[in-house]
Amino acid sequence: MKDEKGKIFFPKGNLAKDTLGTMLDSYGISVDHLIVYETAPNQNLENLLENEKLPDWVIFFSPSGAISSLPILKKFYSENLSNAKLVAIGPTTKKEIENLGFEVFKVADKPNPEAVMEALLDN
């Protein structure tokens, strides 16, 4: 039986994975998970894109960002979307972009702004 090492309150979004909670639990740390926000697509995205030109780069910071926006981007930019360079913040987001049928140009080495800048500058 593991010793009780403490308790953690973990406020998170509805799409958060339980990786950290499982790891902490394996170390005897009790985790109270509480969903404090929900990730939802912007219902106004199509209107926002109406007058926008195809960007050179599109950076995705989450799988849900890719799921919510790539189908709409494809609708607006059609086959030209393949001309935009898609960048993922990490391997999970990269996998989701590829699952949606798109090619990822770059993946940040770490999930932080500095690594995203390195990916953008290293082309």
N, C-alpha and C positions, 0 to 999 in steps of 0.2 A: 504494500500500500504506500502511495506517495505521500510525502509530508505536504501539508498546506503551506504554501509559500506566499500567499497573498491573493488579493483579488483585484482585477482590472475591470474598469468600466470602458467599453469600447464602442463609442458612437460611430456609426458608419452609414454608408448608403445601401440602398436595397440591392445593388448589384455586386457588392463586395464579396470577394471569395473568403472562405473560412480558413485559409492557410495559416495565418498568424494565430488565430484562436486555437487551432489544432496543435500547433507547435507549443504555444504557451501551456495548454492543458497537459501536454506530454511532460512538461517540467513541473507539474503540480500547481500551476497558477490558474486560479479560477477566473473565467472571463464572462462578464455579463455583456452580451451583444445587444445593442439597441439601435434600430434603424431610425436615423434622425433626418434623412432626406431621401428623396426618390429621384432617380435619373429618368428624365423624360425628354423626348425629342421636342425641339422648337417647332410648334405648329405653324409658325410664320416663316419657316425657312424658304419655302418656294417664293414667297413675296420678296424676301430679302435678296434673293439671287436674280430676280428679274432683270435688273440693269447691270449686273456684274459680268465682267469678261472672265474668260477662263484663266484661273491663276496659273503661275508657273509651278508653284509648290502647294501641296496641301499637307498639313501636319496633323496627325491624329494622336491624341494623348490618352485614348482609351478605346477598347473594343466597342463600347456602346456609342462612342462618337462616330466610329466608322459605320456601324449598323444604321445609325440614324441619318447620316448624311450622304454616304456613297450612293445609295439608290437615287436620291434626289439630284445629286451632282450628275449622275449618269443621264438622268432624264433631261436635265438642262443642257449639258454639254455633249451628250451622245458619244460618238466614237472619238471626238476630240479630247475627251477626258484622259485618254491614254497619253496625251502630250504633257499632262501635268505630272510632276514628280511627287509621288506619295511617300511620306516619311512617317515612320511609326516610332513611338516613344520606347517600345520594348518588344520582346518576342511574342507576348500574348496579343498585343494589338496587331503586330505583323501577321500573325496566324489568322486573325479575324478578317483582316483586309484581304488576305489570299483566299480565305474561305468564301468571301463575297465575289471572288473572280477577278481581283485586281492584282497588279504587280506592285510590289513595294520597292522603291528606289533605294532607300536607306533606312537603317534602324539605328537609333541612338544606342550607344554602348551601355549607358546607364539612364534610368528614368529621371533625369533632371535637366533643367534648361541649358546648362553648359554642354552636356552631351548632345542635345538636339542641335545647338549651334555648331558643334564640331561636325555633326553629320551633314548639316547644310553647307558648311564651308568646304567639306571634303568631297567635292564632286568632280 
